[in-house]
Amino acid sequence: YVVDIFDFNGSLIPGLHRFVGDNPILLVGNKEDLLPRSLRRPKLRDWIRQQANQAGLRPIDTVLVSAKKNHEIDDLLETIEKYRRGRDVYVVGVTNVGKSTLINQIIKQRTGVQDLITTSRFPGTTLDEIEIPLADGQKLVDTPGIIQPHPMAHGLSATDLKIEAP
């Protein structure tokens, strides 16, 4: 479950736990490269986890990454493998949190292929599930972003979005 750490509340999907059932939720805070270096990452991870718990999500773990800068992607992949137990992995979140950018980084790191999945700063670029096969026969699935009324990006024009997006 990918969230934008700059718009955490706008990134929340109410009732996500109803859709995932008993499947574990790994919470991924994206865009951490834009934070000041002086900000303690463990403190931010704890805050994100607390906020998610208050929303009823109960994530099994929390990882901070920068999909755009390829920061902490190795840690994310190790954490996914730790909890995956041979299951498919679905990358979910609201529009424009960086799901497709994150998957592009994973593909680039593992295969060298760049920008396989189209990304954009405009909401709704991914229109259908995109399945990427994994070595064990399972798959990594990029899902379309869930449109929420609260994210900042939905209320801005294209010109303003260029200024607002970190």
N, C-alpha and C positions, 0 to 999 in steps of 0.2 A: 504494500500500500504506500504509494509515493505521495508525499505532501510537500508543498512549497513552504519553506521555513519563513519566508517573508510575508506569506498570507496564510498562516496556519489555519485560522478559523474558517477562511473561505475555502480551504482545502479539505475540510472535513466532510465525509459522506454520512449523513445521519442514517443509522440503522444498518451500516455495512455488515455488522456481525450477523444480521438476519440472512444476508445473502451468502456469506462464506460458510455458514454452519459451523462445524467443528474443525474446519481447516485453520491452521495457525496463520496469524497475521504478523508479518515482519514489517515494521514501520520504517520507511526510508525518508529521511528529511533531506530534500534536495536543495541545491544552491548554497551550500555551506561555504563555498569559496568566496562569497561576497561579504562574509562577516569579518569584522575586525579580528586580527590575529590574537588580540588580547582577550577575546571572549573565550571562556573556558568551555571546551566542547563537551566534557562530561556533564556540566551544569545544564547546557542546552539539551542534551539527550534526555536528562532527567525531567526537564520541563516539558519536553514533547511527550514523553511517556506519561507524565501526570495528566496532561491535557487529554491525551487519547483515552486514558483510563476513565476520566470524568465523562467522556463522551460514550463510554461503554464498550470501547474497542478491545481492551486487554491484549495489547501486542505481546508476542513472545520475546521480542527483542527490538531494539532501535538502532539504526545505523545512519550516520550523516555522510552525505556524498555531494560531489559536484559532478553531475552528468556532463556538463559542458566542458569542464576542465579535466575530466578523467581522474578525479581525486577520490581516493578511498574505494574505488571500484573493486579492487582485489579483496578488500575486507568484506564488502557486500557479497561478493561471489562465495567467499568462504562461509559467510553466515547463512546464505541461501542453502548451500550444500549441507550445512550442519542440521538444518531443520527440514529439508525437503523430503528425505526418506523415499526417494524414487518416484515422487509425485510430480505432476506438471506444475509449473510456476506461472501464475497469472499476475501481470503487472497492472494494478488498478489505481485509480485516482480521478480527481476532477480534471477538467480540461486545463491545459497549459501548466501543469506542474513539472513536466519534463520526462514523462514516461518513455516516449519514443526516443528522445535524446539519450536517455539512460540505456535503452536497449541497443541503440546504435553504438555506444561506447563499449558495451559488452561484446557485441559482434566484432567490432574493430579490434578489440584486445585479443579475442580468441581466434579470429580468422584473418585479420588484416583488411577485411572489406569495410570501406568507409561509406557512411550515409546511405545505408540500405533502405532505411525507413524515412519517409518524408516527414520533416518537422517544420513548424512555423510558429510565429508568435501569436497567430490568430487562433482563437478557440475552434475546436472541431475539425482539425486536420485529419486525424485518424478516424476513418469512417466505419471500419469493420475490424474484427480480430485479425491479427497477423501472427501466425504460428512460426516459431523458429525451432527446428529440431535440436534436441540435446543428444549428447553422445550415447546415453543409455536408452534411447528410443522414446523418451518422454519429450515434452516441449515447453518452451518459454513462450508465453502468449502476451502480446501487446494488445491491450483493449482500448476501445474508444473512450475518451474522457467523459466522465459523467458531468453533465451541465448543471451547475448550481447557480442560483441567483446571486450568491454572495461574493464570489471572487471579483477582485478589482478589475481584472482584465475585461470582464463582460460589459462594464459600463463605460468603457473608453473608446474613443475614435482611434483609427489607425495611427494618426499623428501623435495623439496623447499616449498611446500604448508604447511607442518607441521611447518616449521620455520616461514613462513609469517603469517599464520593465528593467530590472537591474542588469 
